[in-house]
Amino acid sequence: MSTVITEYRDEIAILRLNNGVSNPINLNLVEDLSASLTAINKEAHGMMLCGGNKFFSIGLDLPELLKLGRSEMSSFWEKFNHLCLELFTAPFPTVCALSGHAVAGGNILALTSDYRYATSEKKKIGLNELKLGVPVPYLADMMLRHTIGDRYATHMMYSSEFIPFSDAKAIGLIDEIYPPEKLEAPAIEKLSQMTGFYNQAFSDIKANKVEDIKRKYENNYKYKNEIFLDCWFSDPVQKILIEASQKF
């Protein structure tokens, strides 16, 4: 069974993460989401990315990923980051609808969208990589600074804390907040409004928006990935990650 469910509302594609209650990010999810994105590229004029009501995504699937050797983890890490770049540079408007917690890798997936709409329930978002002993991924670091500015982004990454959606809205990480039962309708409405514009014009504007980050990532990702992996496989960090994996 696929870990991603695809639906359509006219020209809007809805991709729903479907990898259990917490939607952990593992190889199956990365490959399914990448395949779904490729499929909708042929016919969608907009996309909404959704997760579960408890978790949009809890982040990396630590119990599974800690079983991988360096070569396998390197392959997974490259695929995950390439997927994030594909989502970030998609040529149509995108909205992420967050009805559940979006933490660590879940926060990173949410960053790939043009807009983030969130529930008014007490859910959180954030990047806790520093607490785990690994750097925030290079692409995610750039997307976060691009979205909320250097000062707020630096504080988020240095604090390594999860913050309520209401606080995230105050710094521009979340665009709109709605009651849970009304969350998806405004996101679809936003996308429908934007698909009324000439698609090529939108694609060109978005290409201008993402080109600097895309170029930097493509030039540096191999080197940056090795830095991440060096940290991941260090003995002190492995101990932290193993302890963290027991909470899954």
N, C-alpha and C positions, 0 to 999 in steps of 0.2 A: 504494500500500500504506500502511495506517495505521501511524503511529509509536507506537501504543499497542495492545497486545493485551489483550483482556478475556476472563477465564475465570471460572467459578463453581465454588465448592465449597459446595453447598447454598445457604445464604443469604449466603455470603461472596463478594464480588466481588474478583477479583485483577486489578489493572491493571499490565501490564508495559510499561515503556518499551522501545521497539523502534526506536530511531533511530540504528542503527550501534553500533560498539563502545563509543564514549564517550558516547552519548546526549546530544549537545549540545541546548540549549534554543533552538529557533527557532520561527517562526510555525506551522509545520506541527505540531510537537509540542504547542505550547500549544493550538491549536485542536482537535487530536485528543484530548488529555487532557480538555479542557473538555467536548467532546461525549460522551466516555466517561463522565465523571462525571454528566452530565445523564441519560444512559441508565440507569446503575445506580441512580440516586436513586429510580427507580420500583419497584425490586424488591429491592435489596440491603439487608441489615441490618448489614453490616459491610464494610470494605474493606481490602485489603492492597495497598500500592504497592511495586513492585519495579523494579529496573533490571538492568544487565548484571553479569557476574562481574568484569570489569575496572573498569568505572565504573558506579555507579548513575547518575550524571550528572556530566559534566565542567563543567557550568555553561553560561552563555550561549554561543551559537554565534557567536563573534566574527567569523570569516571572512564569515559571511552578514550579520550585523547591521551590520558596518562599511560595507556597501554602501548602507545605508538613509540617506535624508535625514532631517531632524529630524521632519517630519510623519509619515513612515512609522515611524520609531523610536518616536515618542510613542505611536502607535497600538499598536504591539507591546508597549511597556512597560506600558501600561494594561491590555492583555489579560492579560499575564503576571501582573501583580500581582492583578488581579481573580480569575484562576484560583487563585492561592495563597490568597486569602481564601475562595473557595468550598470549597477542600480543607480549610482550617483550621476552617471553620464547618459542615462536613458534619454532618448530624444523627445520624449513626451512628458507632460506634467505628472508629478507623482505626489501622493499624500500617504502618510503613515498614520493609521488609526490605532491609538494605543489605549486598549481597554484594560490592560494589565501592566505589571511592572516591566520596565525595559532597562535592564541593568547589564553592565559590562558589554559583552558582544551584542546583547539586545539593543543597548543604547547605540552601538555602532551601526547596526542595521537601520535603526530609526533615522540616523543622521544622513543616510543616503537619499532620503526623500526631499522634495522641494518644500513640503509643509508637514508639520506634525500636529495632529489633533489628538487630544487626550481626554480621558474620562475625568469627571469631577470627583470620583471616588478616591480614597486615600491610597494611591499607588505612587511608586517612585521610579526615578530614572537616575542614571549616573554611571561613572567609570571608576571601578575599584582596583584597576591594574596595579597601582603603586603598592597597595596593601599586599598584593599577591607576589610582588617582587619582579614583575615584568613591566616593560614600558607600554604605554598606550600605543597601539599600532600606528605606524607612520601615516597611513591614509586617514585613519580616524582622527588623529591629532590635527591634521590639516583641515579636515571637514569641520571639526568642532570650532577651530579658530575662525574659519570662514563664516560659520553660522552665528556665533555669539561674540566674536571679538577676542583678541588675545588675552585681555585681563581676566574676563570671566572664565575663559577656557583654561587658562593657567591655574586659576583658583580651583576649578572643578577637578582637574587632574592631580594637582598637589594635595588636595584634601582627601581624595579617594573615597568620597562619601556618596551615598545615594540621597537625592533630594526629592521632596514632593513635587508633583506636576505643577502645583500652583507656584512654587518657587522657580521652577524651570521656565514657566511662562514669563515671569518677571524679568528674566535675563535673555529672553528670545529663543530659548531652546524649544519650547512648545509655543505654537502659534495660537491655538484656540482650545478652550476647555468646554465640554458639554456633559450633560447627564448621560450615564452609560447607555440608556435606551435610545438616545438621540445622537449618538456619536457618529455613526456611519453616514447618515443622511446628509449632513452638511459637507462631509468630505466628498461624497459623490456629487453634490451640487457644485462644489468648488471646481472639481475636475470637469464636469459638464460645461460649466461656464468657460473654462479655459480651452476646451476642445473646440469651442466655437470660433476661435481665432485660426488664422491660416497656419497650418501645421509647420510648414517650412520656416516661417518667420519665427515661431516659437523655438524650433530646434536650433536655429542660428543663434538666438539670444541665449539659450541655455548652454550652447557650445562655448560661447564667450565667457559665461559664468564659470564653467568648470575647467577651462583649458589650462590654466596655470597649475592647478592641483593635479590634473591628469598628466601633464608633462613631467612635473616633479616626481610623481609616483613612478611613472614608467622609467625614468632615468635612475631612480634610487632604490626601488623596492627590493632588489636582490640583496644589496648591502644591508638595508634596514631590516629585512627579514632575518638575516643571520644574527644581527644584534639581539633581536627578540628571542631567537632560538637559543643563543648562548645563555641568556638569562633563564629561559624556560627549563633547560636541562642542567643548570647548576644545582649542586646538592642542596644548598639552603632553600632555594625556590621550590625544588621538587618536594621537600618536606612540607612547605606551606601549601602547595597545590594539593597534595595528598590529604592534608587535614581539611582543606576547603571542599574537596570532592566528597567527603563524608556527609556533607549537608545536602547533597542532591537526593 
